[in-house]
Amino acid sequence: MATTGKGYHYPLGSDRLADGDDVLRSLATDCDTLLGVAASGATALIALPVVGTPASATVTFPVGRFTAPPAVAVGPRSNNPQQVASGAANPQPTGFNVWVCRNTGTAGLVVDWYAVQI
């Protein structure tokens, strides 16, 4: 068995075929530990009826995706994003809260999000 420059195990032509399960297990473990786990999506339309008043929505991750709170990045899906502030709060393995506030513009907003546990 050999290892790539990034730490992934792979079989060599001289490896015994009977050891293939060990090589596949090593590769699967490498993928779990080196790649991390990620999810992404978009919130439903969050109503923002009053300018300057924040609103929130709860985002739920796919069941069992994360084993610890992931790092979360959010961004407004808007033609004029400088008019909107957004942020993620209280990330947990099961989800997080997204907060948005608008300075002007539309009364509703969709927020795209990306979460990763490394």
N, CA, C and O atoms as a MOPAC input file, in Angstrom:
PM7 MOZYME 1SCF
protein

 N      0.85300 1    -1.16300 1     0.00000 1
 C      0.00000 1     0.00000 1     0.00000 1
 C      0.90600 1     1.23600 1     0.00000 1
 O      1.96100 1     1.25000 1     0.63400 1
 N      0.47200 1     2.26600 1    -0.72100 1
 C      1.22200 1     3.51600 1    -0.79800 1
 C      0.29000 1     4.66500 1    -0.39300 1
 O     -0.90600 1     4.46800 1    -0.17800 1
 N      0.86100 1     5.85400 1    -0.29600 1
 C      0.10100 1     7.02800 1     0.12800 1
 C      0.37600 1     8.18300 1    -0.82000 1
 O      1.52000 1     8.41100 1    -1.21300 1
 N     -0.68400 1     8.92000 1    -1.19100 1
 C     -0.51700 1    10.10000 1    -2.04200 1
 C      0.09900 1    11.23300 1    -1.23500 1
 O      0.23000 1    11.14000 1    -0.01400 1
 N      0.47400 1    12.30000 1    -1.92400 1
 C      1.04200 1    13.46500 1    -1.25900 1
 C      0.09400 1    14.11600 1    -0.26800 1
 O      0.53400 1    14.79500 1     0.65900 1
 N     -1.20600 1    13.91500 1    -0.45500 1
 C     -2.19600 1    14.48900 1     0.46500 1
 C     -2.64200 1    13.50300 1     1.53300 1
 O     -3.54300 1    13.80000 1     2.31700 1
 N     -2.01300 1    12.33000 1     1.56600 1
 C     -2.28700 1    11.39400 1     2.64800 1
 C     -3.29800 1    10.29700 1     2.36900 1
 O     -3.69500 1     9.59200 1     3.29700 1
 N     -3.73000 1    10.12400 1     1.12300 1
 C     -4.70100 1     9.08100 1     0.79600 1
 C     -3.98300 1     7.77800 1     0.47200 1
 O     -3.02400 1     7.76300 1    -0.30000 1
 N     -4.45200 1     6.68700 1     1.06700 1
 C     -3.87400 1     5.37500 1     0.80200 1
 C     -4.42800 1     4.79500 1    -0.49600 1
 O     -5.57900 1     5.03800 1    -0.85700 1
 N     -3.59200 1     4.02600 1    -1.18900 1
 C     -4.04500 1     3.33500 1    -2.39000 1
 C     -3.21800 1     2.06100 1    -2.56600 1
 O     -2.09200 1     1.97300 1    -2.07700 1
 N     -3.78700 1     1.07000 1    -3.27100 1
 C     -3.06100 1    -0.19500 1    -3.43400 1
 C     -2.01800 1    -0.11100 1    -4.54600 1
 O     -2.15600 1     0.66500 1    -5.49200 1
 N     -0.99800 1    -0.90800 1    -4.41300 1
 C      0.01900 1    -1.07300 1    -5.45200 1
 C     -0.24000 1    -2.37700 1    -6.18700 1
 O     -0.92800 1    -3.25500 1    -5.66800 1
 N      0.29800 1    -2.51000 1    -7.37200 1
 C      0.13500 1    -3.73700 1    -8.14500 1
 C      0.71400 1    -4.95100 1    -7.44900 1
 O      0.29000 1    -6.07500 1    -7.71600 1
 N      1.67600 1    -4.74500 1    -6.56200 1
 C      2.30000 1    -5.86200 1    -5.85900 1
 C      1.55700 1    -6.24700 1    -4.57700 1
 O      1.92500 1    -7.22900 1    -3.93300 1
 N      0.51200 1    -5.48700 1    -4.18900 1
 C     -0.24700 1    -5.81900 1    -2.98200 1
 C     -1.06000 1    -7.09900 1    -3.20700 1
 O     -1.53400 1    -7.36600 1    -4.31200 1
 N     -1.20600 1    -7.87500 1    -2.14000 1
 C     -1.98700 1    -9.10600 1    -2.22600 1
 C     -3.46700 1    -8.76800 1    -2.38500 1
 O     -3.98100 1    -7.87400 1    -1.71200 1
 N     -4.12700 1    -9.46500 1    -3.25100 1
 C     -5.55000 1    -9.26100 1    -3.48000 1
 C     -6.35600 1    -9.49100 1    -2.20100 1
 O     -7.37100 1    -8.83200 1    -1.97700 1
 N     -5.91100 1   -10.41200 1    -1.38100 1
 C     -6.60900 1   -10.72400 1    -0.13800 1
 C     -6.60800 1    -9.53700 1     0.82900 1
 O     -7.45300 1    -9.46500 1     1.72100 1
 N     -5.66800 1    -8.61200 1     0.65700 1
 C     -5.59600 1    -7.44400 1     1.53600 1
 C     -6.41800 1    -6.26600 1     1.01400 1
 O     -6.35400 1    -5.17400 1     1.57800 1
 N     -7.18500 1    -6.47200 1    -0.05100 1
 C     -7.95400 1    -5.39600 1    -0.65700 1
 C     -8.92900 1    -4.73800 1     0.29900 1
 O     -9.12600 1    -3.52400 1     0.24200 1
 N     -9.54800 1    -5.52600 1     1.18300 1
 C    -10.49400 1    -4.93400 1     2.12800 1
 C     -9.79700 1    -3.96600 1     3.07600 1
 O    -10.37700 1    -2.95000 1     3.45700 1
 N     -8.56100 1    -4.26900 1     3.45900 1
 C     -7.80800 1    -3.36500 1     4.33400 1
 C     -7.48100 1    -2.05400 1     3.61800 1
 O     -7.54600 1    -0.98300 1     4.22100 1
 N     -7.13400 1    -2.13800 1     2.34400 1
 C     -6.81300 1    -0.94700 1     1.56400 1
 C     -8.06100 1    -0.08600 1     1.39200 1
 O     -7.99200 1     1.13600 1     1.53000 1
 N     -9.19700 1    -0.70500 1     1.09400 1
 C    -10.44000 1     0.05000 1     0.93700 1
 C    -10.85800 1     0.69000 1     2.25900 1
 O    -11.34100 1     1.82200 1     2.26900 1
 N    -10.67900 1    -0.01800 1     3.37300 1
 C    -10.99100 1     0.54900 1     4.68300 1
 C    -10.09300 1     1.76300 1     4.95200 1
 O    -10.56700 1     2.78200 1     5.45200 1
 N     -8.81700 1     1.66100 1     4.62800 1
 C     -7.89200 1     2.78800 1     4.81300 1
 C     -8.29800 1     3.98600 1     3.97500 1
 O     -8.25900 1     5.12200 1     4.44500 1
 N     -8.69200 1     3.72900 1     2.72000 1
 C     -9.11500 1     4.81100 1     1.84300 1
 C    -10.38900 1     5.46400 1     2.36500 1
 O    -10.50200 1     6.69000 1     2.35100 1
 N    -11.34700 1     4.66700 1     2.82300 1
 C    -12.59100 1     5.22000 1     3.36900 1
 C    -12.30100 1     6.05200 1     4.61800 1
 O    -12.88400 1     7.12300 1     4.79100 1
 N    -11.41900 1     5.58100 1     5.47900 1
 C    -11.03900 1     6.34300 1     6.67900 1
 C    -10.35400 1     7.64400 1     6.28900 1
 O    -10.60800 1     8.68700 1     6.89100 1
 N     -9.48700 1     7.58500 1     5.28500 1
 C     -8.82600 1     8.80400 1     4.79400 1
 C     -9.85800 1     9.81900 1     4.32700 1
 O     -9.75800 1    11.00400 1     4.64300 1
 N    -10.84200 1     9.35700 1     3.58000 1
 C    -11.87900 1    10.26900 1     3.07000 1
 C    -12.65600 1    10.90200 1     4.21600 1
 O    -12.96000 1    12.09400 1     4.16900 1
 N    -12.97900 1    10.12500 1     5.24100 1
 C    -13.69800 1    10.66700 1     6.39600 1
 C    -12.87700 1    11.71200 1     7.13500 1
 O    -13.40800 1    12.74300 1     7.54700 1
 N    -11.58700 1    11.45300 1     7.30300 1
 C    -10.77300 1    12.33700 1     8.13300 1
 C    -10.10800 1    13.47100 1     7.35900 1
 O     -9.91500 1    14.55300 1     7.91500 1
 N     -9.75800 1    13.25800 1     6.10700 1
 C     -9.03500 1    14.28400 1     5.36000 1
 C     -9.95300 1    15.23200 1     4.59600 1
 O     -9.64600 1    16.41700 1     4.46600 1
 N    -11.06400 1    14.73000 1     4.09500 1
 C    -11.96000 1    15.57100 1     3.31100 1
 C    -12.90200 1    16.38700 1     4.17900 1
 O    -13.32600 1    17.47100 1     3.77700 1
 N    -13.23100 1    15.89700 1     5.34600 1
 C    -14.23600 1    16.56600 1     6.14800 1
 C    -15.61600 1    16.21300 1     5.62100 1
 O    -15.75700 1    15.42600 1     4.68600 1
 N    -16.61600 1    16.79800 1     6.22700 1
 C    -17.99800 1    16.54200 1     5.85800 1
 C    -18.64000 1    17.88900 1     5.58600 1
 O    -18.40700 1    18.84600 1     6.32400 1
 N    -19.44400 1    17.97700 1     4.54000 1
 C    -20.03700 1    19.26500 1     4.18200 1
 C    -21.50300 1    19.10900 1     3.79400 1
 O    -21.97000 1    18.02100 1     3.45700 1
 N    -22.20000 1    20.22100 1     3.85400 1
 C    -23.58100 1    20.30600 1     3.39000 1
 C    -23.81500 1    21.74300 1     2.95500 1
 O    -23.15300 1    22.65800 1     3.44300 1
 N    -24.74700 1    21.94200 1     2.04700 1
 C    -25.08900 1    23.29900 1     1.62800 1
 C    -26.56000 1    23.33500 1     1.25900 1
 O    -27.19600 1    22.29900 1     1.06500 1
 N    -27.08700 1    24.54200 1     1.16600 1
 C    -28.48600 1    24.67100 1     0.79900 1
 C    -28.91400 1    26.11700 1     0.81800 1
 O    -28.08600 1    27.02700 1     0.79700 1
 N    -30.20300 1    26.31900 1     0.85900 1
 C    -30.78400 1    27.65600 1     0.89200 1
 C    -31.94900 1    27.64800 1     1.86300 1
 O    -32.67200 1    26.65800 1     1.96500 1
 N    -32.13000 1    28.74500 1     2.57100 1
 C    -33.28000 1    28.85700 1     3.45700 1
 C    -34.52500 1    29.10100 1     2.63500 1
 O    -34.44500 1    29.47400 1     1.46400 1
 N    -35.65300 1    28.89500 1     3.23800 1
 C    -36.91100 1    29.32700 1     2.62800 1
 C    -36.91800 1    30.84900 1     2.66800 1
 O    -36.07400 1    31.45500 1     3.32900 1
 N    -37.83600 1    31.45400 1     1.98800 1
 C    -37.94100 1    32.90800 1     1.97200 1
 C    -38.17100 1    33.41900 1     3.39300 1
 O    -39.15600 1    33.05900 1     4.03700 1
 N    -37.25700 1    34.25900 1     3.87600 1
 C    -37.38300 1    34.85300 1     5.20500 1
 C    -38.06100 1    36.20600 1     5.04200 1
 O    -37.58000 1    37.06600 1     4.30400 1
 N    -39.17500 1    36.38800 1     5.73100 1
 C    -39.91600 1    37.64600 1     5.63500 1
 C    -39.18500 1    38.74200 1     6.40300 1
 O    -38.77400 1    38.54200 1     7.54700 1
 N    -39.02500 1    39.90700 1     5.76300 1
 C    -38.38500 1    41.07200 1     6.36900 1
 C    -39.30700 1    42.27600 1     6.19400 1
 O    -39.01400 1    43.16700 1     5.39700 1
 N    -40.41200 1    42.31000 1     6.92600 1
 C    -41.41300 1    43.34500 1     6.68800 1
 C    -40.97500 1    44.75400 1     7.08200 1
 O    -41.48100 1    45.73200 1     6.53100 1
 N    -40.03100 1    44.87500 1     8.03900 1
 C    -39.64300 1    46.20200 1     8.52700 1
 C    -38.15000 1    46.41800 1     8.27900 1
 O    -37.32300 1    45.61200 1     8.70600 1
 N    -37.80700 1    47.50600 1     7.58900 1
 C    -36.40900 1    47.85300 1     7.35100 1
 C    -35.71500 1    48.05300 1     8.69500 1
 O    -36.24400 1    48.71500 1     9.58700 1
 N    -34.51100 1    47.46500 1     8.82700 1
 C    -33.72200 1    47.62300 1    10.04200 1
 C    -34.09200 1    46.68700 1    11.17400 1
 O    -33.45300 1    46.71900 1    12.22600 1
 N    -35.09500 1    45.86100 1    10.99200 1
 C    -35.49600 1    44.90000 1    12.02300 1
 C    -35.04900 1    43.50600 1    11.60900 1
 O    -35.49000 1    43.00900 1    10.57300 1
 N    -34.18400 1    42.85900 1    12.39200 1
 C    -33.69300 1    41.53500 1    12.00900 1
 C    -34.78100 1    40.46700 1    12.09200 1
 O    -35.74000 1    40.58300 1    12.85500 1
 N    -34.60500 1    39.43900 1    11.29500 1
 C    -35.47800 1    38.27000 1    11.31400 1
 C    -34.59000 1    37.03700 1    11.24700 1
 O    -33.44700 1    37.11800 1    10.79700 1
 N    -35.10700 1    35.89800 1    11.69200 1
 C    -34.29400 1    34.68300 1    11.68500 1
 C    -35.09300 1    33.50600 1    11.15800 1
 O    -36.31900 1    33.54400 1    11.06400 1
 N    -34.36000 1    32.46900 1    10.82200 1
 C    -34.95000 1    31.19500 1    10.40400 1
 C    -34.02600 1    30.09300 1    10.91200 1
 O    -32.83300 1    30.31700 1    11.11600 1
 N    -34.57300 1    28.93000 1    11.11000 1
 C    -33.78400 1    27.78100 1    11.53800 1
 C    -33.46500 1    26.91800 1    10.32500 1
 O    -34.34400 1    26.59300 1     9.52700 1
 N    -32.19700 1    26.55500 1    10.20000 1
 C    -31.74200 1    25.65600 1     9.13700 1
 C    -31.42700 1    24.31100 1     9.78500 1
 O    -30.70300 1    24.25200 1    10.77800 1
 N    -31.96400 1    23.24300 1     9.23000 1
 C    -31.72100 1    21.89500 1     9.73700 1
 C    -30.83700 1    21.15100 1     8.74800 1
 O    -31.13400 1    21.09700 1     7.55500 1
 N    -29.74500 1    20.57400 1     9.25300 1
 C    -28.83300 1    19.79900 1     8.41400 1
 C    -29.41500 1    18.40700 1     8.15200 1
 O    -30.29800 1    17.95700 1     8.88100 1
 N    -28.92200 1    17.72600 1     7.11300 1
 C    -29.32700 1    16.33300 1     6.90700 1
 C    -29.00200 1    15.50200 1     8.16200 1
 O    -27.94100 1    15.66800 1     8.76400 1
 N    -29.90500 1    14.62800 1     8.54100 1
 C    -29.76000 1    13.83700 1     9.75600 1
 C    -28.45800 1    13.04200 1     9.73600 1
 O    -28.16500 1    12.33000 1     8.77500 1
 N    -27.67800 1    13.17600 1    10.81700 1
 C    -26.44100 1    12.41400 1    10.97300 1
 C    -25.25300 1    12.92100 1    10.18600 1
 O    -24.19300 1    12.29600 1    10.22500 1
 N    -25.38500 1    14.03300 1     9.46800 1
 C    -24.28300 1    14.52700 1     8.63500 1
 C    -23.08300 1    14.95400 1     9.46700 1
 O    -21.94900 1    14.62100 1     9.12500 1
 N    -23.31200 1    15.68600 1    10.55300 1
 C    -22.22300 1    16.22600 1    11.36000 1
 C    -22.19700 1    15.58300 1    12.74500 1
 O    -23.24200 1    15.26800 1    13.31500 1
 N    -20.98700 1    15.39200 1    13.27700 1
 C    -20.82800 1    14.84500 1    14.62600 1
 C    -20.40500 1    15.91600 1    15.61900 1
 O    -20.35900 1    15.66400 1    16.82300 1
 N    -20.10000 1    17.10200 1    15.12600 1
 C    -19.72700 1    18.25600 1    15.95200 1
 C    -20.23800 1    19.50400 1    15.23300 1
 O    -20.55700 1    19.44300 1    14.04600 1
 N    -20.31800 1    20.63300 1    15.93700 1
 C    -20.77500 1    21.84800 1    15.26200 1
 C    -19.84400 1    22.21500 1    14.10100 1
 O    -18.64100 1    22.37100 1    14.30900 1
 N    -20.37500 1    22.35200 1    12.89400 1
 C    -19.53700 1    22.70600 1    11.74700 1
 C    -19.32200 1    24.21100 1    11.65600 1
 O    -20.00900 1    24.98900 1    12.31800 1
 N    -18.36900 1    24.60700 1    10.83900 1
 C    -18.20500 1    26.02000 1    10.48400 1
 C    -19.26900 1    26.33300 1     9.43400 1
 O    -19.46600 1    25.55900 1     8.49700 1
 N    -19.95100 1    27.45900 1     9.59000 1
 C    -21.05400 1    27.80200 1     8.69800 1
 C    -20.80500 1    29.16700 1     8.07700 1
 O    -20.44400 1    30.11900 1     8.76900 1
 N    -21.00000 1    29.25600 1     6.77200 1
 C    -20.93200 1    30.53600 1     6.05300 1
 C    -22.28300 1    30.76600 1     5.39600 1
 O    -22.88000 1    29.84100 1     4.84500 1
 N    -22.76100 1    31.99400 1     5.45500 1
 C    -24.04500 1    32.32900 1     4.84100 1
 C    -23.88800 1    33.56400 1     3.97400 1
 O    -22.98900 1    34.37800 1     4.18200 1
 N    -24.77000 1    33.68700 1     3.00700 1
 C    -24.75900 1    34.86500 1     2.14500 1
 C    -26.14100 1    35.09500 1     1.56800 1
 O    -26.83300 1    34.14100 1     1.21400 1
 N    -26.54700 1    36.33800 1     1.47000 1
 C    -27.87500 1    36.63900 1     0.94000 1
 C    -27.93700 1    36.39200 1    -0.56100 1
 O    -26.98800 1    36.69100 1    -1.28500 1
 N    -29.04300 1    35.85200 1    -1.02000 1
 C    -29.28300 1    35.70400 1    -2.46000 1
 C    -30.07800 1    36.94400 1    -2.86900 1
 O    -31.30600 1    36.98200 1    -2.79000 1
 N    -29.32800 1    37.95300 1    -3.30700 1
 C    -29.94800 1    39.24400 1    -3.56900 1
 C    -29.24300 1    39.92700 1    -4.72900 1
 O    -28.04100 1    39.74700 1    -4.92400 1
 N    -29.98100 1    40.70100 1    -5.49000 1
 C    -29.37500 1    41.49100 1    -6.56100 1
 C    -28.61500 1    42.68600 1    -5.99800 1
 O    -27.84000 1    43.32300 1    -6.71200 1
 N    -28.82900 1    42.98600 1    -4.74600 1
 C    -28.19800 1    44.13700 1    -4.11500 1
 C    -27.73500 1    43.74800 1    -2.70700 1
 O    -28.26800 1    44.26400 1    -1.72500 1
 N    -26.72800 1    42.82500 1    -2.58700 1
 C    -26.36000 1    42.28000 1    -1.28500 1
 C    -25.82500 1    43.30400 1    -0.28800 1
 O    -25.86100 1    43.04500 1     0.91500 1
 N    -25.33300 1    44.45000 1    -0.73800 1
 C    -24.84300 1    45.44300 1     0.20900 1
 C    -25.97800 1    46.04000 1     1.03300 1
 O    -25.73400 1    46.72400 1     2.02700 1
 N    -27.21000 1    45.78500 1     0.62500 1
 C    -28.36000 1    46.28600 1     1.37200 1
 C    -28.85100 1    45.28400 1     2.40800 1
 O    -29.83200 1    45.54200 1     3.10600 1
 N    -28.17200 1    44.13500 1     2.51300 1
 C    -28.62400 1    43.06400 1     3.39600 1
 C    -27.45800 1    42.57300 1     4.23800 1
 O    -26.35600 1    42.37900 1     3.72600 1
 N    -27.69800 1    42.37000 1     5.53300 1
 C    -26.71900 1    41.74700 1     6.41100 1
 C    -27.23300 1    40.37000 1     6.78600 1
 O    -28.42700 1    40.20300 1     7.03400 1
 N    -26.34900 1    39.37900 1     6.83000 1
 C    -26.77700 1    38.03900 1     7.21700 1
 C    -25.68000 1    37.38400 1     8.03800 1
 O    -24.50600 1    37.73300 1     7.91000 1
 N    -26.05800 1    36.44300 1     8.87300 1
 C    -25.09400 1    35.74200 1     9.69500 1
 C    -25.65600 1    34.45400 1    10.23800 1
 O    -26.87300 1    34.28200 1    10.31700 1
 N    -24.76300 1    33.53600 1    10.61900 1
 C    -25.14800 1    32.25900 1    11.21300 1
 C    -24.90300 1    32.33600 1    12.70800 1
 O    -23.89100 1    32.88000 1    13.15100 1
 N    -25.82500 1    31.79500 1    13.48500 1
 C    -25.68700 1    31.80800 1    14.94100 1
 C    -25.91700 1    30.41200 1    15.50500 1
 O    -26.74200 1    29.64800 1    15.00200 1
 N    -25.17600 1    30.09700 1    16.55300 1
 C    -25.37300 1    28.87900 1    17.32900 1
 C    -25.33000 1    27.60100 1    16.49000 1
 O    -26.25700 1    26.79400 1    16.56100 1
 N    -24.26400 1    27.39700 1    15.68900 1
 C    -24.20600 1    26.15400 1    14.91400 1
 C    -24.11400 1    24.93700 1    15.83300 1
 O    -23.37000 1    24.93800 1    16.81300 1
 N    -24.87200 1    23.91500 1    15.50200 1
 C    -24.89900 1    22.64400 1    16.21500 1
 C    -24.78900 1    21.53000 1    15.17400 1
 O    -24.94500 1    21.80500 1    13.98400 1
 N    -24.52700 1    20.28900 1    15.57300 1
 C    -24.47900 1    19.20600 1    14.59500 1
 C    -25.79700 1    19.01500 1    13.83600 1
 O    -25.81100 1    18.41200 1    12.76300 1
 N    -26.89200 1    19.52000 1    14.38200 1
 C    -28.20400 1    19.32700 1    13.75800 1
 C    -28.67200 1    20.51900 1    12.93100 1
 O    -29.59900 1    20.38000 1    12.13300 1
 N    -28.05200 1    21.69500 1    13.10300 1
 C    -28.47500 1    22.87400 1    12.35600 1
 C    -27.98500 1    24.16100 1    12.97900 1
 O    -27.13400 1    24.13800 1    13.86800 1
 N    -28.51600 1    25.29300 1    12.52200 1
 C    -28.12400 1    26.60200 1    13.03500 1
 C    -29.24200 1    27.60200 1    12.77900 1
 O    -30.20400 1    27.30800 1    12.07000 1
 N    -29.10600 1    28.76900 1    13.35800 1
 C    -30.03800 1    29.86200 1    13.10100 1
 C    -29.37600 1    30.84800 1    12.14700 1
 O    -28.20200 1    31.18300 1    12.30600 1
 N    -30.12400 1    31.30400 1    11.16700 1
 C    -29.61700 1    32.32200 1    10.25100 1
 C    -30.38400 1    33.60800 1    10.53500 1
 O    -31.60700 1    33.60100 1    10.67200 1
 N    -29.64800 1    34.70700 1    10.62200 1
 C    -30.23700 1    36.01700 1    10.88500 1
 C    -30.01500 1    36.91900 1     9.68800 1
 O    -28.93900 1    36.91000 1     9.09000 1
 N    -31.01700 1    37.69000 1     9.33700 1
 C    -30.89400 1    38.64200 1     8.23800 1
 C    -31.53200 1    39.97100 1     8.64400 1
 O    -32.43400 1    40.02600 1     9.48000 1
 N    -31.03700 1    41.01900 1     8.03200 1
 C    -31.58800 1    42.35100 1     8.25200 1
 C    -31.37500 1    43.13500 1     6.96000 1
 O    -30.31400 1    43.03300 1     6.34300 1
 N    -32.36500 1    43.91100 1     6.54800 1
 C    -32.23100 1    44.67400 1     5.30900 1
 C    -32.22900 1    46.16800 1     5.60400 1
 O    -32.90800 1    46.63900 1     6.51600 1
 N    -31.46100 1    46.89400 1     4.82100 1
 C    -31.42000 1    48.35000 1     4.92100 1
 C    -32.47900 1    48.98600 1     4.02800 1
 O    -33.09700 1    49.98600 1     4.39500 1
 N    -32.67800 1    48.40200 1     2.86800 1
 C    -33.69500 1    48.84100 1     1.91000 1
 C    -34.08300 1    47.62400 1     1.10200 1
 O    -33.66900 1    46.51200 1     1.42700 1
 N    -34.85300 1    47.80500 1     0.08000 1
 C    -35.11100 1    46.72200 1    -0.85900 1
 C    -36.25000 1    45.81400 1    -0.46400 1
 O    -37.20500 1    46.22900 1     0.19200 1
 N    -36.13200 1    44.57000 1    -0.87500 1
 C    -37.20700 1    43.58700 1    -0.81600 1
 C    -37.62900 1    43.22700 1     0.60600 1
 O    -36.84300 1    43.34500 1     1.54600 1
 N    -38.86100 1    42.79400 1     0.74800 1
 C    -39.39900 1    42.41800 1     2.05900 1
 C    -39.20100 1    40.93800 1     2.36000 1
 O    -39.68100 1    40.45700 1     3.38600 1
 N    -38.51600 1    40.21200 1     1.50600 1
 C    -38.23700 1    38.80200 1     1.73800 1
 C    -36.88600 1    38.44400 1     1.15600 1
 O    -36.43700 1    39.06500 1     0.19300 1
 N    -36.23800 1    37.45000 1     1.73300 1
 C    -34.88300 1    37.11800 1     1.31300 1
 C    -34.61900 1    35.63100 1     1.47900 1
 O    -35.06200 1    35.02000 1     2.45100 1
 N    -33.89900 1    35.05400 1     0.53100 1
 C    -33.39100 1    33.69100 1     0.62500 1
 C    -31.90600 1    33.80200 1     0.94500 1
 O    -31.20100 1    34.62300 1     0.35800 1
 N    -31.43000 1    32.97600 1     1.87400 1
 C    -30.02200 1    32.97900 1     2.25200 1
 C    -29.42100 1    31.62600 1     1.88000 1
 O    -29.94500 1    30.58100 1     2.26700 1
 N    -28.31700 1    31.64800 1     1.12400 1
 C    -27.57800 1    30.43500 1     0.80200 1
 C    -26.60600 1    30.15900 1     1.92600 1
 O    -26.08400 1    31.09200 1     2.53500 1
 N    -26.35400 1    28.89200 1     2.21400 1
 C    -25.44300 1    28.52900 1     3.29900 1
 C    -24.57000 1    27.34400 1     2.90100 1
 O    -24.91800 1    26.54700 1     2.03000 1
 N    -23.42000 1    27.25800 1     3.57300 1
 C    -22.47200 1    26.16400 1     3.38100 1
 C    -21.90100 1    25.83100 1     4.75400 1
 O    -21.47600 1    26.72700 1     5.48400 1
 N    -21.88900 1    24.55300 1     5.10700 1
 C    -21.36300 1    24.11800 1     6.39600 1
 C    -20.34800 1    23.01000 1     6.17300 1
 O    -20.54000 1    22.14100 1     5.32200 1
 N    -19.25800 1    23.04500 1     6.94800 1
 C    -18.22000 1    22.02500 1     6.81300 1
 C    -17.64600 1    21.68300 1     8.19500 1
 O    -17.38800 1    22.55800 1     9.02100 1
 N    -17.45800 1    20.38600 1     8.40800 1
 C    -16.79700 1    19.87400 1     9.60900 1
 C    -15.53400 1    19.18600 1     9.13200 1
 O    -15.59100 1    18.22700 1     8.36300 1
 N    -14.40600 1    19.67200 1     9.58400 1
 C    -13.12700 1    19.10200 1     9.14200 1
 C    -12.52900 1    18.28500 1    10.25700 1
 O    -11.45000 1    17.71600 1    10.09600 1

